[in-house]
Amino acid sequence: MSGFFEGGIRPLASSVLMHENPLYVQFYVTARCNLRCQQCNVIYANADMEECTTEQALRVAENLAAIGTSIVLLTGGEPFIRRDIIQIAEGFIANGVHPRLQTNGLATFEELERMAEIGAHDISISLDSLVPALQDTINGGYDESWFEAIKKVAHINQVFPEDSFCAFGCVLAPSNIDEIVPLIHFATKIGWWVSLVPAHESDPTRPRSFSTFDPALLFSPDDYPRVRAVLDQVRAMKRQGFNLYDSDEYLDDIYRYITGNPIRWRRRNENVCDSPNLYFAIQPNGEMAVCCDYRLGKSYPVYDPHFPEWYRERRMFPEAHAIAQACSGCMYGSFPEITISARFARPMLERARLFLQGGPKRRLVPMRAEEMAELAATTRQEVVGAAV
């Protein structure tokens, strides 16, 4: 048994069926990052915070376990900027909480090997294109950032267990809409998955973590037919067996979001998300937040010895629910998909089959970085050539 279910069936089942303990928590261990990606504002949104200490992070692990959390996403910023990230991951594993790692490729070979050794081999890497120059531009103009990511992907395929769950997080924008299909082909060939997120926009005076300041990353009405065609194509690819993680419900809402129509993934919960029942976020300073975008007015440090008691008493729930009710809804991927999986039967069964049964789609294909870069180039050439 592997993947998200390593955290334990009992707390996970309780989360999905009862909606009373958090299945998934996003822990933003740092706001620091070595890139300046076009679609991300974490370094601005959380720039006012100090980072919690290693000891506080380990107490976070204990407290999340105490309230029945199954999965924690260790994210940032770039989490591998923290020199104690392996120790933090070990703390969650020791407490029976499954850590999911996120990186833009900064993680060193040695850190990846150590993560594999301790049992933290569930990872996501940001990748939006198979064209190096385009990815470097998306990453903020950092030369060789695409190849750095590919080198880490290749190393992961060499040192992680072959049934590890590895995925590319891909942001949809006008500049890379034609890169999505080749990326899914490539991911499937190497045993990885793809998860899509439409670009979000926020006001520079009120930055939100994963929302851009640049309106050029948003689609215009002239783009909508192309977006529809690509989403229809990737949905068909998923049915053909390609490694696209996103549910049909979520794909439908991507199009609604891009075209300015109301999203529907929250409709079975009075049009409100499931924070903090099924999920919530933790800020770099260790305080609980509704999500990556919205903080609570009152401080609830998740490392505090009283946090499990506060959570069970639902002390923060009224304020969190009020914030969620005022939000029009995001399409950041993780939170929407967890609500969808918990409240819709078909996606729930799809996730159960993927993570409980594994199968050939969950087999990493070992190869050297140069071979992987060549495979990326030839895959894109084949897919684009076939479409002409």
C-alpha positions in Angstrom: 0.0 0.0 0.0 1.5 3.3 -1.0 0.9 6.9 -1.9 -1.5 9.1 0.1 -2.8 6.0 1.9 0.4 5.4 3.8 -0.9 7.8 6.4 -3.4 5.1 7.5 -6.8 4.0 6.3 -8.7 4.8 9.5 -8.1 8.6 9.7 -8.4 8.9 6.0 -11.8 7.1 5.9 -13.0 9.2 8.8 -12.1 12.4 7.0 -13.8 11.3 3.8 -17.0 9.9 5.4 -17.5 12.2 8.4 -15.8 15.5 7.2 -14.7 16.1 10.8 -10.9 15.8 10.7 -8.5 17.2 8.2 -7.5 14.7 5.5 -4.9 17.1 4.1 -3.0 20.1 5.4 -0.7 22.4 3.4 2.3 23.5 5.4 4.1 26.5 3.9 7.4 26.0 5.7 9.0 29.0 4.1 8.2 32.0 1.8 11.7 32.0 0.5 12.3 30.9 -3.1 15.2 30.8 -5.6 12.8 31.6 -8.5 10.4 34.3 -9.3 7.7 32.4 -11.3 5.2 34.5 -13.2 2.1 33.0 -11.6 3.3 32.9 -8.0 3.3 35.6 -5.3 4.1 33.6 -2.2 7.3 35.5 -1.6 5.2 38.7 -1.4 2.1 37.4 0.3 4.0 35.8 3.2 7.0 38.2 3.3 6.0 39.6 6.7 6.4 36.3 8.5 9.3 34.6 10.3 9.6 30.9 9.8 8.8 28.5 12.6 11.7 26.7 14.1 12.6 23.0 13.6 11.2 22.2 17.1 8.0 24.0 16.3 7.6 22.2 13.0 8.1 18.9 14.8 5.3 19.9 17.3 3.1 20.7 14.3 3.6 17.1 13.2 2.6 15.8 16.6 -0.5 18.0 16.7 -1.6 17.2 13.2 -1.4 13.5 14.0 -3.4 14.1 17.2 -6.3 15.6 15.2 -6.3 12.7 12.6 -4.5 14.3 9.6 -3.6 11.8 6.9 -1.4 13.9 4.5 0.7 17.1 4.8 2.1 19.0 1.8 5.5 20.5 2.7 5.6 23.4 0.4 6.7 27.1 0.2 8.2 29.1 -1.4 10.8 26.5 -2.1 10.8 24.1 0.9 14.2 22.7 0.1 15.7 26.1 0.9 15.2 25.0 4.5 18.2 23.0 5.7 16.0 21.1 8.1 13.4 20.0 5.6 14.5 16.3 5.9 14.2 16.4 9.6 10.8 18.0 9.3 9.7 15.3 6.9 11.0 12.6 9.3 8.9 14.2 12.0 5.7 13.7 10.1 6.6 10.1 9.2 7.4 9.3 12.8 3.9 10.6 13.7 2.1 8.6 11.0 1.3 11.6 8.8 2.2 11.1 5.1 4.4 13.9 3.8 4.0 15.1 0.2 7.0 17.1 -1.0 7.0 20.0 -3.4 10.0 21.5 -5.2 10.9 23.5 -8.3 14.1 21.5 -8.7 16.2 23.1 -6.1 16.4 19.9 -4.0 19.9 18.4 -4.3 20.6 14.8 -5.3 21.6 14.0 -1.8 18.4 15.4 -0.3 16.3 13.4 -2.7 18.2 10.2 -1.8 17.8 10.9 1.9 14.0 11.5 1.4 13.8 8.2 -0.4 15.6 6.5 2.5 13.3 7.8 5.2 10.1 6.9 3.2 9.2 10.4 1.9 8.8 9.6 -1.8 5.6 11.4 -2.8 6.7 14.5 -4.7 5.5 17.3 -7.0 7.7 19.4 -9.3 6.6 22.5 -11.1 6.8 22.0 -14.9 4.7 24.0 -17.4 6.4 23.1 -20.7 8.8 20.8 -22.5 10.4 23.8 -24.1 13.4 24.9 -22.0 13.4 28.5 -23.0 9.7 28.9 -22.3 10.0 27.3 -18.9 12.9 29.5 -18.0 10.8 32.5 -18.9 7.9 31.3 -16.8 10.3 30.7 -13.9 11.2 34.4 -14.0 14.0 34.4 -16.6 16.3 31.9 -14.9 18.5 30.2 -17.4 18.8 26.4 -17.1 16.0 26.2 -14.6 14.1 23.7 -16.9 17.1 21.4 -17.1 17.7 21.6 -13.4 14.2 20.4 -12.9 14.7 17.6 -15.4 17.9 16.5 -13.7 16.0 16.1 -10.4 13.1 14.3 -12.1 15.6 11.8 -13.6 17.3 11.3 -10.2 14.0 10.8 -8.5 13.2 8.0 -11.1 16.5 6.4 -10.2 16.4 6.5 -6.4 12.7 6.6 -5.4 10.7 3.3 -5.2 9.2 2.5 -8.6 5.6 2.8 -7.3 6.1 6.3 -5.8 3.5 8.9 -6.7 5.3 11.7 -8.6 3.5 14.6 -10.4 4.1 17.7 -12.4 2.2 20.8 -11.3 1.3 22.8 -14.4 -0.2 26.3 -14.5 -2.4 27.0 -17.5 -1.7 30.4 -19.2 -1.9 31.6 -22.8 1.9 31.1 -23.3 1.8 27.4 -22.6 -1.7 26.2 -23.5 -0.3 24.3 -26.5 2.3 22.6 -24.2 -0.2 20.7 -22.1 -0.8 17.7 -24.3 2.9 17.1 -25.0 3.6 17.4 -21.2 1.0 14.7 -20.4 2.5 12.4 -23.1 6.0 12.9 -21.6 4.8 12.4 -18.0 3.0 9.2 -18.9 6.2 7.8 -20.6 8.3 8.3 -17.5 5.7 7.2 -14.9 4.7 10.7 -13.7 1.4 12.4 -13.5 0.1 15.9 -14.5 -2.1 18.2 -12.5 -3.4 21.4 -14.0 -4.1 24.8 -12.4 -5.4 27.8 -14.2 -3.5 31.0 -13.6 -5.2 33.3 -10.9 -4.8 37.1 -10.6 -4.7 39.3 -7.6 -4.3 43.0 -6.8 -0.7 44.0 -6.1 -1.9 45.9 -3.0 -3.3 42.6 -1.7 -1.1 39.8 -3.0 -2.3 36.3 -2.7 0.1 33.3 -2.7 -0.6 31.7 -6.0 -2.0 34.6 -7.9 -0.2 36.7 -10.5 0.0 40.4 -10.9 0.3 40.1 -14.6 -2.9 40.1 -16.6 -1.1 38.6 -19.6 -1.3 35.3 -17.8 -5.1 35.3 -18.1 -7.0 34.1 -21.1 -9.0 36.5 -23.3 -12.3 35.5 -24.9 -10.5 34.9 -28.2 -8.5 32.1 -26.4 -11.6 30.3 -25.1 -12.1 28.0 -28.0 -8.5 26.8 -27.8 -8.8 26.3 -24.1 -12.0 24.2 -24.6 -10.3 22.1 -27.3 -7.3 21.4 -25.1 -9.4 20.5 -22.1 -11.5 18.2 -24.2 -8.4 16.5 -25.6 -6.8 15.9 -22.2 -10.1 14.5 -20.9 -10.1 12.1 -23.8 -6.4 11.2 -23.1 -7.3 10.5 -19.5 -9.9 7.9 -20.6 -7.3 6.4 -22.9 -5.0 5.8 -20.0 -2.7 8.8 -20.0 -1.5 10.0 -16.5 -3.7 13.1 -15.9 -4.6 13.3 -12.2 -7.5 15.8 -12.5 -11.1 14.7 -12.1 -13.7 15.5 -14.8 -15.5 17.7 -12.2 -12.3 19.7 -11.8 -11.6 19.9 -15.5 -15.1 21.3 -16.1 -14.5 23.9 -13.4 -11.1 24.9 -15.0 -13.0 26.0 -18.1 -15.7 27.8 -16.0 -13.0 29.6 -14.0 -11.0 30.7 -17.1 -14.2 32.0 -18.9 -15.4 33.9 -15.8 -18.3 31.6 -14.9 -19.1 30.4 -11.4 -17.3 27.2 -10.4 -19.3 24.3 -9.1 -17.1 22.0 -7.1 -18.4 23.4 -3.8 -22.1 22.9 -4.7 -22.6 19.9 -2.4 -21.5 21.9 0.6 -23.7 24.9 0.3 -21.3 26.4 -2.2 -18.5 26.7 0.4 -15.2 24.9 0.6 -14.4 22.3 3.3 -11.9 24.3 5.2 -11.1 23.6 8.1 -13.1 20.4 8.2 -11.2 18.5 5.5 -8.2 20.7 5.0 -6.5 23.9 6.0 -3.2 25.7 5.6 -0.3 26.5 8.0 1.7 29.7 7.4 5.5 29.8 7.6 5.3 31.1 11.2 3.3 28.0 12.2 -0.1 29.6 12.5 -3.3 28.0 11.1 -4.8 29.7 8.0 -8.0 29.0 6.1 -6.0 28.3 2.9 -3.0 29.7 1.1 -4.8 33.0 0.4 -6.7 33.9 3.6 -5.5 34.2 7.2 -7.5 34.0 10.4 -7.8 37.2 12.4 -7.0 35.3 15.6 -3.7 33.4 16.1 -3.9 29.7 16.4 -0.3 28.3 16.3 -0.5 24.7 15.2 2.6 23.9 17.3 0.9 25.1 20.5 0.2 22.2 22.9 -3.4 23.2 23.1 -4.0 23.2 19.3 -5.6 19.7 19.2 -8.0 20.8 21.9 -8.8 24.0 20.0 -9.5 22.1 16.8 -11.7 19.5 18.5 -13.7 22.3 20.2 -14.0 24.0 16.8 -12.8 27.3 18.2 -11.6 28.6 14.9 -14.4 27.2 12.8 -16.8 30.1 12.9 -14.2 32.6 11.6 -12.9 30.1 9.0 -16.4 29.4 7.7 -17.2 33.1 7.5 -14.0 33.7 5.4 -14.8 30.7 3.2 -18.4 31.8 2.6 -17.2 35.2 1.4 -14.8 33.6 -1.1 -15.9 33.0 -4.7 -13.8 29.9 -4.8 -10.3 29.0 -6.2 -9.0 26.5 -8.6 -5.7 25.7 -7.0 -6.0 22.0 -7.4 -5.5 20.3 -4.0 -8.4 21.7 -2.0 -10.9 21.5 -4.8 -9.9 17.9 -5.7 -10.2 16.8 -2.1 -13.7 18.2 -1.8 -14.6 16.5 -5.1 -13.1 13.2 -4.0 -15.0 13.4 -0.7 -18.3 14.4 -2.1 -18.6 12.8 -5.5 -18.6 9.0 -5.9 -16.8 8.6 -9.2 -13.7 10.7 -8.3 -13.6 8.9 -4.9 -13.4 5.5 -6.6 -10.8 6.8 -9.1 -8.5 7.9 -6.3 -9.0 4.7 -4.4 -8.0 2.6 -7.4 -5.0 4.8 -8.1 -3.5 4.8 -4.6 -4.6 1.4 -3.3 -4.0 -0.6 -6.4 -1.1 1.2 -8.1 -0.4 -0.7 -11.3 1.8 0.0 -14.3 0.7 3.6 -14.5 2.6 4.1 -11.1 5.9 2.8 -12.3 8.8 5.2 -12.6 11.1 4.7 -15.6 14.8 5.1 -14.7 16.9 7.1 -17.1 19.8 9.5 -17.2 19.0 13.3 -17.3 20.4 13.6 -20.8 18.1 10.8 -21.9 15.1 12.4 -20.2 15.8 15.7 -21.8 16.1 14.1 -25.2 12.8 12.2 -24.6 11.1 15.4 -23.7 12.2 17.0 -27.0 11.3 14.1 -29.2 7.9 13.6 -27.4 7.0 17.2 -28.0 8.1 17.0 -31.6 6.1 13.9 -32.2 2.9 15.3 -30.6 3.1 18.7 -32.3 3.9 17.0 -35.6 1.0 14.7 -35.3 -1.3 17.7 -34.7 -0.3 19.6 -37.8 
